[in-house]
Amino acid sequence: MASAARRDVPEPPDFGILKRLARDQLIYLLEQLPGRKDLFIEADLMSPLDRIANVSILKQHEVDKLYKVESRPALSTSDQLCFLVRPRVKTMKYIADIVNADKMSGRSRKYKIIFSPQKFYACEMVLEEEGVFGDVTCDEWSFYLLPLDEDIISMELPEFFRDYFLEGDHRWINSVARALQLLNSLYGPFSSAYGIGRCAKMCYELWRELEEESEGDSQGRKPEIGNIFLMDRDTDYVTALCSQMVYEGLVDDTFRIKCGSVDFGPEVTSSDKSIKVLLNAQDKVFSQIRNEHFSSVFGFLSQKSRNLQAQYDRRRGMDIKQMKNFVSQELKGLKQEHRLLSLHIGACESIMKKKTKQDFQEMIKAEHSLLEGFDIRESTSFIEEHIDRQVSPIESLRLMCLLSITENGLNPKDYRSLKTQYLQSYGPEHLLTFHNLKRIGLLTEQAAGETLTAVESRVSKLVTDRAAGKITDAFNSLARKSNFRAISKKLGLIPRLDGEYDLKTPRDMAYVFGGAYTPLSCKIIEQVLERRGWQGLEEVLRLLNGTEFSEAGAAEASPGRDSQRTVLAVFLGGCTCSEMAALRFLGRERGCRFIFLTTAVTSSGRLMEAMAETRA
């Protein structure tokens, strides 16, 4: 199995302290508004808040009623209102409407806004424009990091991808830098830092500036994390666009994992109720199958079921004393394991039904052809058929983007044809989505004549270095060549197979995509850590158009053995379940531990939804 340990892997650091710090700060902020109060919570903060401080903890600190921030203001009777929100202009207008309505009715109340993870100047400007800035007090809840599992930390900022990579908005850079500063102070100092991407470099440089200002609180103690690798999502779009084939990835694609948990509906639970299940290492069944290729999962669950039945059957030959011990010590655990086993079997069956309905095997075959560069015309015909049958607007977009990126853009005839068919099948309101995909470089049209890179190079020679940097940024926001074929060949992303690929006992990271493709992002991390820098990867960097960096700190001279075998992999713009599974495999092979810090767990569906923009 892919999850079988081969070498001694360091234990993960205790990330529970991150939760405790966040909880203590929130309680402190709530107590700044003494007395009973109603708490208004933004929708996408509800699940993270529940993982940090549940309702009973909030009640202990005089929170009376909880309301969801919605388009229609809730009718609260409390004299004190507290708003726990993201720093968004729309939310500021919502709060301003409540305050102004109270003013109109002559009602006097206290208002407190707690921004998470930080407040932005634009929010204060909106409050001032609405005439309520003097009526509210503002605070920041520095809730940058939420541990979702023993090796996953999320910033829970799904909007990061669109904000930075599409809109060019740098507002979250400071949040990432402060998150890194917090991790470095608790689990560092990090001895080596590597990265690729403009966003990664900005975050790294700002973090280093913050470290210099704080004079390095982590100096002089044994580090728990030795290396850090930062990567922009646009370094590798291909991996994020491929259909996920490991169990956790398929659960995410089918049921949508949110904040480390999933809602299994009646089709899984075999009842009329939905059940919320926390997916982490505490789930003994899930922890053993999360990284497995889906083809191996049913066999494992079947064997697990037989083993559980055998443990139950042991009761038959027991005397009274043995039965008493069995009931008090083992029965509860067996029942819990049986419940989880039933849920995961139900989830597998539900996934199978959905994938069979969607002609999953044909889709995988088309994807593999695109990755390998064979039968492109047949794959294009499959995508056209997919669009014409109106299987799924998101899936159709994903396949078009994968075709575009692997082929360095579509030829003008194919681009116009696919775009026309898509708009006819799914509606002209999707026109803006194509504009967004083109801007970000996911779905582009091959241009006749010289490439953008050549134009950029020529223009840059005519201006100063500072101006050249701005021009480069501008060109980078436009469609750029992905050079996927050349990169794939250089790094050996498509494994050479002698016979059939063994998915039960895989030999490399390519198993996460059925042995057809090694995730580019994971291969880059593997190569850089192996070489301890970017030496020898100059040609790959040129093809990636990457902004790379590499730096070793003073801590490298006296490394702690386990810390040097623990790597913090930071994904800016989202990390997929497939990438985490691949790097866990690599970690077991090399005897090291990967910790994942991501702005949010992502998938092809989430990327397409982030780009989607419809206008009636």
C-alpha positions as a printed Julia matrix, in Angstrom:
616×3 Matrix{Float64}:
   0.0     0.0     0.0
   1.08    3.6    -0.64
   0.7     4.44    3.03
   3.04    1.71    4.31
   5.99    3.33    6.08
   9.39    2.42    4.66
  11.71    4.58    6.74
  11.62    6.24   10.13
   9.67    9.49    9.67
   9.91   12.27   12.31
   6.83   12.91   14.43
   4.92   16.08   13.47
   5.17   19.12   15.77
   2.3    19.79   18.16
   0.14   22.35   16.35
  -2.42   22.42   19.16
  -0.68   25.53   20.5
  -1.89   27.45   17.4
  -5.49   26.72   18.39
  -4.89   27.71   21.99
  -3.27   31.0    21.0
  -6.15   31.84   18.65
  -8.76   30.92   21.29
  -7.08   32.97   24.02
  -6.84   36.04   21.78
 -10.49   35.77   20.72
 -11.62   35.48   24.35
  -9.52   38.54   25.23
 -11.14   40.55   22.4
 -14.66   39.5    23.42
 -13.98   40.53   27.01
 -13.04   44.01   25.77
 -16.8    44.44   25.34
 -17.92   43.58   28.92
 -21.46   42.38   29.54
 -23.89   40.36   27.43
 -23.6    40.78   23.67
 -24.78   39.27   20.41
 -22.16   37.98   18.0
 -22.53   38.31   14.22
 -20.26   35.88   12.35
 -19.39   35.91    8.66
 -20.4    32.65    6.94
 -16.9    31.48    5.96
 -15.61   32.06    9.51
 -18.2    29.8    11.14
 -16.47   26.46   10.49
 -12.97   27.72   11.44
 -14.42   29.33   14.59
 -16.1    26.05   15.55
 -12.69   24.32   15.39
 -11.23   26.98   17.75
 -14.0    27.98   20.15
 -17.37   26.24   20.14
 -20.69   27.73   21.24
 -20.27   26.72   24.9
 -16.95   28.6    25.14
 -18.53   31.69   23.57
 -21.46   31.48   26.03
 -19.01   31.36   28.93
 -17.74   34.77   27.82
 -21.15   36.46   27.74
 -22.07   35.89   24.11
 -25.86   35.7    24.21
 -27.01   34.97   20.66
 -25.18   34.08   17.45
 -26.18   35.47   14.06
 -24.91   34.82   10.56
 -23.87   37.85    8.53
 -26.4    37.77    5.67
 -27.8    40.14    3.09
 -30.83   40.7     5.32
 -29.85   42.2     8.72
 -30.91   40.1    11.73
 -33.15   41.68   14.38
 -31.04   41.7    17.55
 -32.41   43.1    20.8
 -29.03   43.27   22.57
 -27.48   46.59   23.57
 -24.06   45.38   22.45
 -23.27   43.98   19.01
 -19.99   42.32   18.09
 -19.11   41.48   14.47
 -16.54   38.79   13.65
 -15.8    39.31    9.97
 -13.36   39.15    7.07
 -12.04   42.55    5.9
 -14.48   43.0     3.0
 -16.12   46.17    1.68
 -19.5    44.44    1.28
 -19.48   43.41    4.96
 -18.62   46.95    6.07
 -21.71   48.23    4.26
 -23.8    45.55    6.0
 -22.54   46.73    9.41
 -22.98   50.4     8.46
 -26.62   49.73    7.52
 -27.3    48.27   10.98
 -25.62   51.2    12.75
 -27.39   53.82   10.61
 -30.76   52.07   11.09
 -30.25   52.31   14.86
 -29.38   56.0    14.55
 -32.55   56.66   12.54
 -34.67   54.94   15.19
 -32.87   56.75   18.04
 -31.47   53.57   19.53
 -28.08   53.7    21.31
 -25.89   50.59   21.23
 -22.21   49.65   21.39
 -20.64   48.15   18.28
 -17.37   46.26   18.0
 -15.85   44.9    14.78
 -13.26   42.12   15.03
 -11.43   41.65   11.74
  -9.87   38.28   10.94
  -7.02   37.86   10.24
  -6.38   41.62    9.9
  -8.13   44.88    9.05
  -7.52   46.8     5.86
  -7.48   50.55    5.36
 -10.19   50.2     2.67
 -12.61   48.87    5.32
 -12.04   51.86    7.58
 -12.57   54.18    4.6
 -15.97   52.57    3.86
 -17.04   52.96    7.49
 -16.0    56.61    7.34
 -17.87   57.2     4.06
 -20.98   55.61    5.56
 -20.7    57.95    8.57
 -20.28   55.25   11.24
 -16.51   55.12   11.81
 -16.81   57.04   15.08
 -19.61   54.75   16.32
 -17.66   51.47   16.15
 -14.49   50.15   17.72
 -12.23   47.99   15.58
  -9.87   45.18   16.55
  -7.9    42.44   14.81
  -8.09   38.73   15.58
  -4.71   37.47   14.31
  -6.16   34.1    13.39
  -3.76   33.26   10.57
  -3.44   29.52   10.95
  -5.92   26.7    11.54
  -4.49   23.18   12.05
  -6.76   20.8    10.11
  -4.71   17.68   10.84
  -1.36   16.66   12.31
   0.39   17.71    9.07
  -2.0    20.25    7.5
  -2.32   23.93    8.45
  -4.7    26.15    6.5
  -5.14   29.9     6.39
  -8.72   29.28    5.17
  -8.45   32.06    2.58
 -10.04   30.57   -0.57
 -10.26   34.06   -2.1
  -6.44   34.34   -2.07
  -6.17   32.62   -5.46
  -8.51   34.96   -7.32
  -7.38   38.08   -5.44
  -3.69   37.63   -6.2
  -3.43   35.62   -9.41
  -6.36   37.2   -11.28
  -6.87   40.63   -9.76
  -3.22   41.28   -8.83
  -4.31   42.26   -5.3
  -1.4    41.98   -2.81
  -3.43   42.53    0.35
  -2.95   38.99    1.73
   0.85   39.05    1.41
   1.15   40.56    4.89
  -1.08   37.82    6.37
   1.11   35.08    4.87
   4.29   36.77    6.12
   2.87   37.07    9.64
   1.76   33.42    9.54
   5.33   32.41    8.64
   6.68   34.63   11.42
   4.39   32.89   13.92
   5.44   29.41   12.78
   9.11   30.37   12.82
   8.81   31.72   16.36
   7.06   28.57   17.63
   8.71   25.78   15.62
  11.82   27.34   14.05
  14.19   28.86   13.34
  14.02   27.47    9.79
  17.56   26.73    8.63
  16.93   26.67    4.87
  14.36   28.44    2.71
  13.57   27.77   -0.94
  10.82   29.06   -3.16
   9.51   29.78   -6.62
   7.04   32.42   -7.78
   6.6    36.18   -7.41
   4.1    35.86   -4.59
   6.37   33.37   -2.78
   9.31   35.76   -3.02
   7.28   38.76   -1.78
   5.96   36.75    1.2
   9.45   35.5     2.01
  11.05   38.95    1.83
   8.35   40.57    3.99
   8.65   37.73    6.51
  12.42   38.27    6.72
  11.82   42.0     7.31
   9.38   41.18   10.12
  11.97   38.8    11.63
  14.61   41.51   11.61
  12.24   43.95   13.31
  11.33   41.42   16.03
  14.99   40.43   16.52
  14.24   36.68   16.15
  12.44   35.35   19.24
  13.14   31.74   18.14
  16.95   32.02   18.25
  18.78   29.76   20.66
  16.32   26.88   20.95
  16.0    23.54   19.19
  13.94   23.86   16.0
  11.16   21.4    15.09
  10.97   22.42   11.41
  14.25   22.76    9.53
  13.33   23.59    5.93
  10.66   25.68    4.24
   9.61   25.67    0.59
   7.22   28.31   -0.81
   5.47   27.79   -4.13
   2.97   29.83   -6.16
  -0.02   27.97   -7.55
   0.64   29.32  -11.05
   3.97   27.45  -11.12
   1.92   24.29  -11.65
  -1.64   24.55  -12.89
  -1.55   21.15  -14.61
  -1.56   19.13  -11.37
  -4.5    21.13  -10.02
  -6.45   20.57  -13.27
  -6.03   16.77  -13.38
  -8.79   14.49  -12.06
  -7.87   13.36   -8.56
  -7.57    9.59   -8.09
  -6.52    9.19   -4.45
  -9.35    8.57   -1.99
  -9.15   11.89   -0.14
  -9.08   13.79   -3.44
 -12.15   11.97   -4.74
 -14.0    12.61   -1.48
 -13.14   16.3    -1.87
 -14.25   16.39   -5.53
 -17.5    14.52   -4.79
 -18.6    15.86   -1.4
 -16.39   18.98   -0.99
 -14.25   18.9     2.14
 -14.69   22.13    4.1
 -12.4    23.11    6.92
 -11.21   19.53    7.37
 -14.67   17.96    7.56
 -17.24   16.63    5.13
 -21.03   16.27    5.16
 -22.05   12.77    4.11
 -25.66   12.81    2.92
 -28.36   10.09    2.96
 -26.79    8.37   -0.07
 -23.75    7.58    2.14
 -25.32    7.15    5.57
 -28.15    4.88    4.32
 -30.59    6.86    6.45
 -32.59   10.07    6.11
 -29.91   12.04    7.98
 -26.66   13.74    6.97
 -23.57   13.26    9.14
 -20.66   15.65    9.52
 -17.38   13.72    9.68
 -13.99   15.11   10.65
 -11.38   13.79    8.22
  -8.02   13.53    9.96
  -5.5    11.12   11.44
  -7.85   10.42   14.38
 -10.15    8.55   11.97
  -8.39    5.15   11.94
 -10.09    4.06    8.72
  -9.58    7.3     6.8
  -5.93    7.68    7.87
  -5.13    4.32    6.24
  -6.86    4.99    2.91
  -6.62    8.77    2.39
  -3.44    8.54    0.28
  -4.4     5.34   -1.56
  -5.26    5.19   -5.25
  -9.01    4.59   -5.43
  -8.56    1.2    -7.12
  -6.93   -0.14   -3.91
  -9.48    1.25   -1.46
 -12.35   -1.25   -1.85
 -10.0    -4.2    -1.25
  -8.66   -2.59    1.92
 -12.15   -1.77    3.26
 -13.31   -5.32    2.54
 -10.36   -6.77    4.49
 -10.93   -4.26    7.3
 -14.56   -5.36    7.51
 -13.53   -9.01    7.86
 -10.97   -8.15   10.55
 -13.57   -6.21   12.54
 -16.02   -9.11   12.29
 -13.32  -11.48   13.56
 -12.73   -9.2    16.58
 -16.48   -9.19   17.33
 -16.6   -12.99   16.98
 -13.99  -13.39   19.73
 -16.8   -12.82   22.24
 -18.24  -16.28   21.69
 -15.55  -18.17   23.6
 -15.17  -15.67   26.46
 -15.93  -16.25   30.12
 -17.63  -13.55   32.23
 -14.38  -11.82   33.27
 -13.06  -11.71   29.7
 -16.42  -10.43   28.44
 -16.37   -7.66   31.06
 -12.9    -6.56   29.95
 -13.93   -6.73   26.29
 -17.0    -4.53   26.88
 -15.14   -1.97   29.03
 -11.94   -1.74   26.95
 -12.57   -2.73   23.34
 -16.25   -2.64   22.42
 -16.59    1.15   22.23
 -13.57    1.46   19.94
 -14.81   -1.35   17.71
 -18.24    0.25   17.37
 -16.67    3.6    16.44
 -14.43    1.91   13.88
 -17.41    0.0    12.49
 -19.4     3.24   12.12
 -16.54    4.95   10.27
 -15.98    1.88    8.09
 -19.66    1.9     7.06
 -19.45    5.61    6.18
 -16.32    5.22    4.05
 -17.78    2.19    2.24
 -20.91    4.29    1.55
 -18.72    7.16    0.31
 -16.86    4.81   -2.05
 -20.12    3.48   -3.48
 -21.41    7.03   -3.99
 -18.17    8.05   -5.74
 -18.35    4.97   -7.98
 -21.95    5.76   -9.02
 -21.07    9.34   -9.88
 -17.9     8.47  -11.78
 -19.65    5.72  -13.76
 -22.36    8.19  -14.73
 -19.72   10.69  -15.93
 -17.75    8.22  -18.11
 -14.82    8.65  -15.74
 -12.54    6.12  -17.46
 -12.91    7.85  -20.84
 -12.16   11.18  -19.19
  -9.01    9.8   -17.53
  -7.89    8.36  -20.86
  -8.34   11.76  -22.53
  -6.41   13.49  -19.71
  -3.53   11.02  -19.96
  -3.36   11.6   -23.71
  -3.13   15.36  -23.13
  -0.38   14.9   -20.52
   1.62   12.61  -22.79
   1.01   14.66  -25.95
  -0.62   11.84  -27.95
  -3.97   11.66  -29.75
  -4.64   15.36  -29.18
  -7.32   15.47  -31.89
  -9.22   12.56  -30.25
  -8.98   14.29  -26.85
 -10.29   17.53  -28.36
 -13.23   15.59  -29.84
 -13.92   14.1   -26.39
 -14.02   17.61  -24.89
 -16.39   18.79  -27.65
 -18.68   15.85  -26.94
 -18.48   16.58  -23.2
 -19.63   20.17  -23.9
 -22.38   19.13  -26.32
 -23.8    16.62  -23.8
 -23.81   19.38  -21.14
 -22.27   17.02  -18.58
 -20.92   19.79  -16.32
 -19.93   23.42  -17.07
 -17.08   23.26  -14.52
 -15.73   19.93  -15.84
 -15.89   21.17  -19.43
 -13.91   24.28  -18.5
 -11.35   22.18  -16.64
 -10.74   19.94  -19.67
 -10.41   22.95  -21.97
  -7.88   24.53  -19.62
  -5.88   21.28  -19.38
  -5.8    21.08  -23.19
  -4.68   24.71  -23.42
  -1.9    24.47  -20.81
  -0.45   21.2   -22.07
  -0.47   22.51  -25.67
   0.91   26.02  -24.87
  -2.43   27.51  -25.86
  -5.05   26.48  -28.4
  -4.73   27.27  -32.07
  -7.14   30.1   -33.0
  -9.53   27.78  -34.87
  -9.9    25.34  -31.93
 -10.14   28.17  -29.4
 -13.01   29.86  -31.25
 -14.77   26.55  -31.9
 -14.62   25.33  -28.27
 -15.57   28.74  -26.91
 -18.58   28.99  -29.27
 -19.75   25.46  -28.4
 -19.38   26.13  -24.68
 -21.37   29.39  -24.79
 -24.09   27.73  -26.89
 -24.34   24.77  -24.49
 -24.08   26.57  -21.15
 -25.17   30.1   -22.01
 -23.6    33.4   -23.15
 -23.47   34.64  -19.54
 -20.19   32.67  -19.2
 -18.37   35.03  -21.57
 -16.6    36.85  -18.71
 -15.27   33.53  -17.42
 -13.33   33.09  -20.68
 -11.92   36.58  -20.22
 -10.72   35.68  -16.71
  -9.21   32.37  -17.82
  -7.33   34.12  -20.61
  -5.98   36.81  -18.27
  -4.66   34.25  -15.81
  -3.15   32.06  -18.54
  -5.34   28.99  -18.02
  -7.19   29.11  -21.36
  -5.28   30.96  -24.06
  -5.11   31.29  -27.79
  -1.82   30.77  -29.6
  -0.72   34.1   -31.04
   0.78   34.34  -34.5
   4.26   35.84  -34.74
   6.5    36.56  -31.79
   5.7    35.4   -28.29
   5.02   37.6   -25.29
   8.37   36.57  -23.82
  10.22   37.93  -26.84
   8.28   41.21  -26.76
   8.87   41.55  -23.02
  12.6    40.97  -23.46
  12.89   43.58  -26.21
  10.92   46.24  -24.31
  12.86   45.61  -21.08
  16.15   46.53  -22.79
  14.83   50.01  -23.53
  13.89   51.0   -19.97
  15.39   51.15  -16.48
  15.53   48.08  -14.22
  12.73   49.42  -12.0
  10.45   50.07  -14.95
  11.41   46.69  -16.43
  10.14   44.99  -13.27
   6.77   46.7   -13.63
   6.58   45.74  -17.3
   7.42   42.13  -16.44
   4.61   42.1   -13.86
   2.21   43.44  -16.49
   3.23   40.78  -19.01
   2.93   38.09  -16.35
  -0.71   39.02  -15.78
  -1.32   38.25  -19.45
  -1.38   34.78  -20.96
   2.07   33.24  -21.0
   3.45   30.07  -22.51
   3.34   27.16  -20.11
   6.13   25.15  -21.82
   4.62   22.06  -20.21
   5.94   19.57  -22.77
   9.56   20.75  -22.43
   9.35   20.88  -18.6
   7.8    17.41  -18.53
  10.64   16.01  -20.62
  13.35   17.74  -18.56
  11.98   16.5   -15.21
  10.69   13.11  -16.42
   7.11   13.79  -15.3
   5.69   11.01  -17.5
   7.07    7.7   -16.13
   8.42    5.15  -18.57
   6.52    1.94  -17.92
   7.77   -1.61  -18.39
   4.47   -3.43  -18.17
   1.56   -2.36  -15.96
   2.01    0.2   -13.14
   1.48   -1.42   -9.71
  -0.9     0.91   -7.85
  -0.97   -1.23   -4.69
   2.79   -0.96   -4.11
   3.75    2.19   -6.05
   7.36    3.05   -6.79
   7.03    6.82   -7.21
   4.75    9.83   -6.76
   3.06    9.23  -10.13
   0.73    6.69   -8.48
  -1.55    9.56   -7.41
  -2.5     9.92  -11.1
  -2.59    6.21  -11.92
   1.12    6.08  -12.83
   0.58    8.45  -15.78
   2.03   11.7   -14.39
   4.23   12.88  -11.52
   2.92   16.18  -10.07
   5.17   19.0   -11.31
   4.97   20.89   -8.0
   6.07   17.82   -6.02
   8.86   17.0    -8.48
  10.25   20.54   -8.15
  10.24   20.27   -4.34
  11.94   16.85   -4.52
  14.67   18.1    -6.88
  15.43   21.3    -4.94
  15.61   19.53   -1.56
  17.82   16.83   -3.08
  20.22   19.42   -4.55
  19.83   21.82   -1.59
  19.18   24.62   -4.04
  18.41   25.38   -7.67
  21.8    24.41   -9.09
  21.37   22.26  -12.18
  17.75   23.35  -12.68
  18.49   26.51  -14.66
  16.83   25.24  -17.84
  13.69   24.22  -15.93
  13.55   27.66  -14.3
  13.85   29.33  -17.71
  10.94   27.25  -19.01
   8.87   28.01  -15.89
   9.49   31.77  -16.17
  10.01   31.43  -12.43
  11.26   33.84   -9.77
  13.21   31.44   -7.57
  15.17   32.0    -4.35
  17.26   29.92   -2.02
  18.74   30.83    1.35
  20.4    28.94    4.19
  20.36   30.48    7.67
  22.83   30.24   10.54
  20.87   27.37   12.11
  22.16   25.0     9.44
  25.55   24.79   11.16
  24.07   22.85   14.1
  20.97   21.13   12.77
  18.63   19.11   14.94
  18.35   15.73   13.22
  14.55   15.55   13.13
  14.11   19.23   12.29
  16.31   18.87    9.2
  14.05   16.02    8.09
  10.91   18.12    8.54
   9.88   20.34    5.62
   7.19   23.03    5.66
   5.69   23.1     2.15
   3.83   26.39    1.64
   1.35   26.5    -1.25
   0.2    30.03   -2.11
  -3.09   29.83   -3.98
  -4.06   26.37   -2.73
  -2.78   22.81   -2.39
  -4.63   19.72   -3.67
  -5.16   16.44   -1.81
  -3.21   14.7    -4.6
  -0.14   16.88   -3.97
  -0.29   16.16   -0.25
  -0.58   12.4    -0.93
   2.4    12.52   -3.33
   4.62   14.42   -0.87
   3.63   12.11    2.0
   4.76    9.22   -0.2
   8.04   11.03   -0.94
   8.5    11.7     2.78
   8.1     8.02    3.66
  10.55    7.04    0.9
  13.17    9.59    2.05
  12.55    9.33    5.79
  11.34   12.92    6.13
   8.12   14.64    7.19
   6.21   17.16    5.1
   4.01   19.72    6.83
   1.56   21.52    4.54
   0.71   25.18    4.92
  -1.83   26.29    2.35
  -3.95   29.4     1.82
  -6.78   26.87    1.35
  -7.18   23.26    0.23
  -8.01   23.46   -3.47
  -9.1    21.34   -6.44
  -9.81   21.8   -10.14
 -13.45   22.55   -9.32
 -12.51   25.29   -6.88
 -10.08   26.87   -9.36
 -12.73   26.94  -12.08
 -15.32   28.34   -9.67
 -12.87   31.08   -8.64
 -12.56   32.12  -12.29
 -16.27   31.77  -13.08
 -18.11   35.02  -13.61
 -21.61   35.09  -15.04
 -23.71   38.06  -16.01
 -27.31   37.62  -16.99
